[in-house]
Amino acid sequence: MPNNEEVWADACRRAEKRCENQAQTIADLRYAGDELARVMDDILGSGMITCQISRAVMTATVARWKNAKTGQ
């Protein structure tokens, strides 16, 4: 039967692994968001979007992503 120290050490290792997994997921989401924002910004600058509603949605989405990245 494991002692309390082993139980706590094992719980800590599992918690550290969860943190590592969460950090990787967050990094993957940030990368995907950065790429999407870059593509949307490129499309907005290209003149391919002519519908004002689409332009407004894309502009607002890019702005929200930039605000989220800076913690505002």
Secondary structure as a PSIPRED ss2 file (coil, helix, strand):
# PSIPRED VFORMAT (PSIPRED V4.0)

   1 M C   1.000  0.000  0.000
   2 P C   1.000  0.000  0.000
   3 N C   1.000  0.000  0.000
   4 N H   0.000  1.000  0.000
   5 E H   0.000  1.000  0.000
   6 E H   0.000  1.000  0.000
   7 V H   0.000  1.000  0.000
   8 W H   0.000  1.000  0.000
   9 A H   0.000  1.000  0.000
  10 D H   0.000  1.000  0.000
  11 A H   0.000  1.000  0.000
  12 C H   0.000  1.000  0.000
  13 R H   0.000  1.000  0.000
  14 R H   0.000  1.000  0.000
  15 A H   0.000  1.000  0.000
  16 E H   0.000  1.000  0.000
  17 K H   0.000  1.000  0.000
  18 R H   0.000  1.000  0.000
  19 C H   0.000  1.000  0.000
  20 E H   0.000  1.000  0.000
  21 N H   0.000  1.000  0.000
  22 Q H   0.000  1.000  0.000
  23 A H   0.000  1.000  0.000
  24 Q H   0.000  1.000  0.000
  25 T H   0.000  1.000  0.000
  26 I H   0.000  1.000  0.000
  27 A H   0.000  1.000  0.000
  28 D H   0.000  1.000  0.000
  29 L H   0.000  1.000  0.000
  30 R H   0.000  1.000  0.000
  31 Y H   0.000  1.000  0.000
  32 A H   0.000  1.000  0.000
  33 G H   0.000  1.000  0.000
  34 D H   0.000  1.000  0.000
  35 E H   0.000  1.000  0.000
  36 L H   0.000  1.000  0.000
  37 A H   0.000  1.000  0.000
  38 R H   0.000  1.000  0.000
  39 V H   0.000  1.000  0.000
  40 M H   0.000  1.000  0.000
  41 D H   0.000  1.000  0.000
  42 D H   0.000  1.000  0.000
  43 I H   0.000  1.000  0.000
  44 L H   0.000  1.000  0.000
  45 G H   0.000  1.000  0.000
  46 S H   0.000  1.000  0.000
  47 G C   1.000  0.000  0.000
  48 M C   1.000  0.000  0.000
  49 I C   1.000  0.000  0.000
  50 T C   1.000  0.000  0.000
  51 C C   1.000  0.000  0.000
  52 Q H   0.000  1.000  0.000
  53 I H   0.000  1.000  0.000
  54 S H   0.000  1.000  0.000
  55 R H   0.000  1.000  0.000
  56 A H   0.000  1.000  0.000
  57 V H   0.000  1.000  0.000
  58 M H   0.000  1.000  0.000
  59 T H   0.000  1.000  0.000
  60 A H   0.000  1.000  0.000
  61 T H   0.000  1.000  0.000
  62 V H   0.000  1.000  0.000
  63 A H   0.000  1.000  0.000
  64 R H   0.000  1.000  0.000
  65 W H   0.000  1.000  0.000
  66 K H   0.000  1.000  0.000
  67 N H   0.000  1.000  0.000
  68 A H   0.000  1.000  0.000
  69 K H   0.000  1.000  0.000
  70 T H   0.000  1.000  0.000
  71 G C   1.000  0.000  0.000
  72 Q C   1.000  0.000  0.000
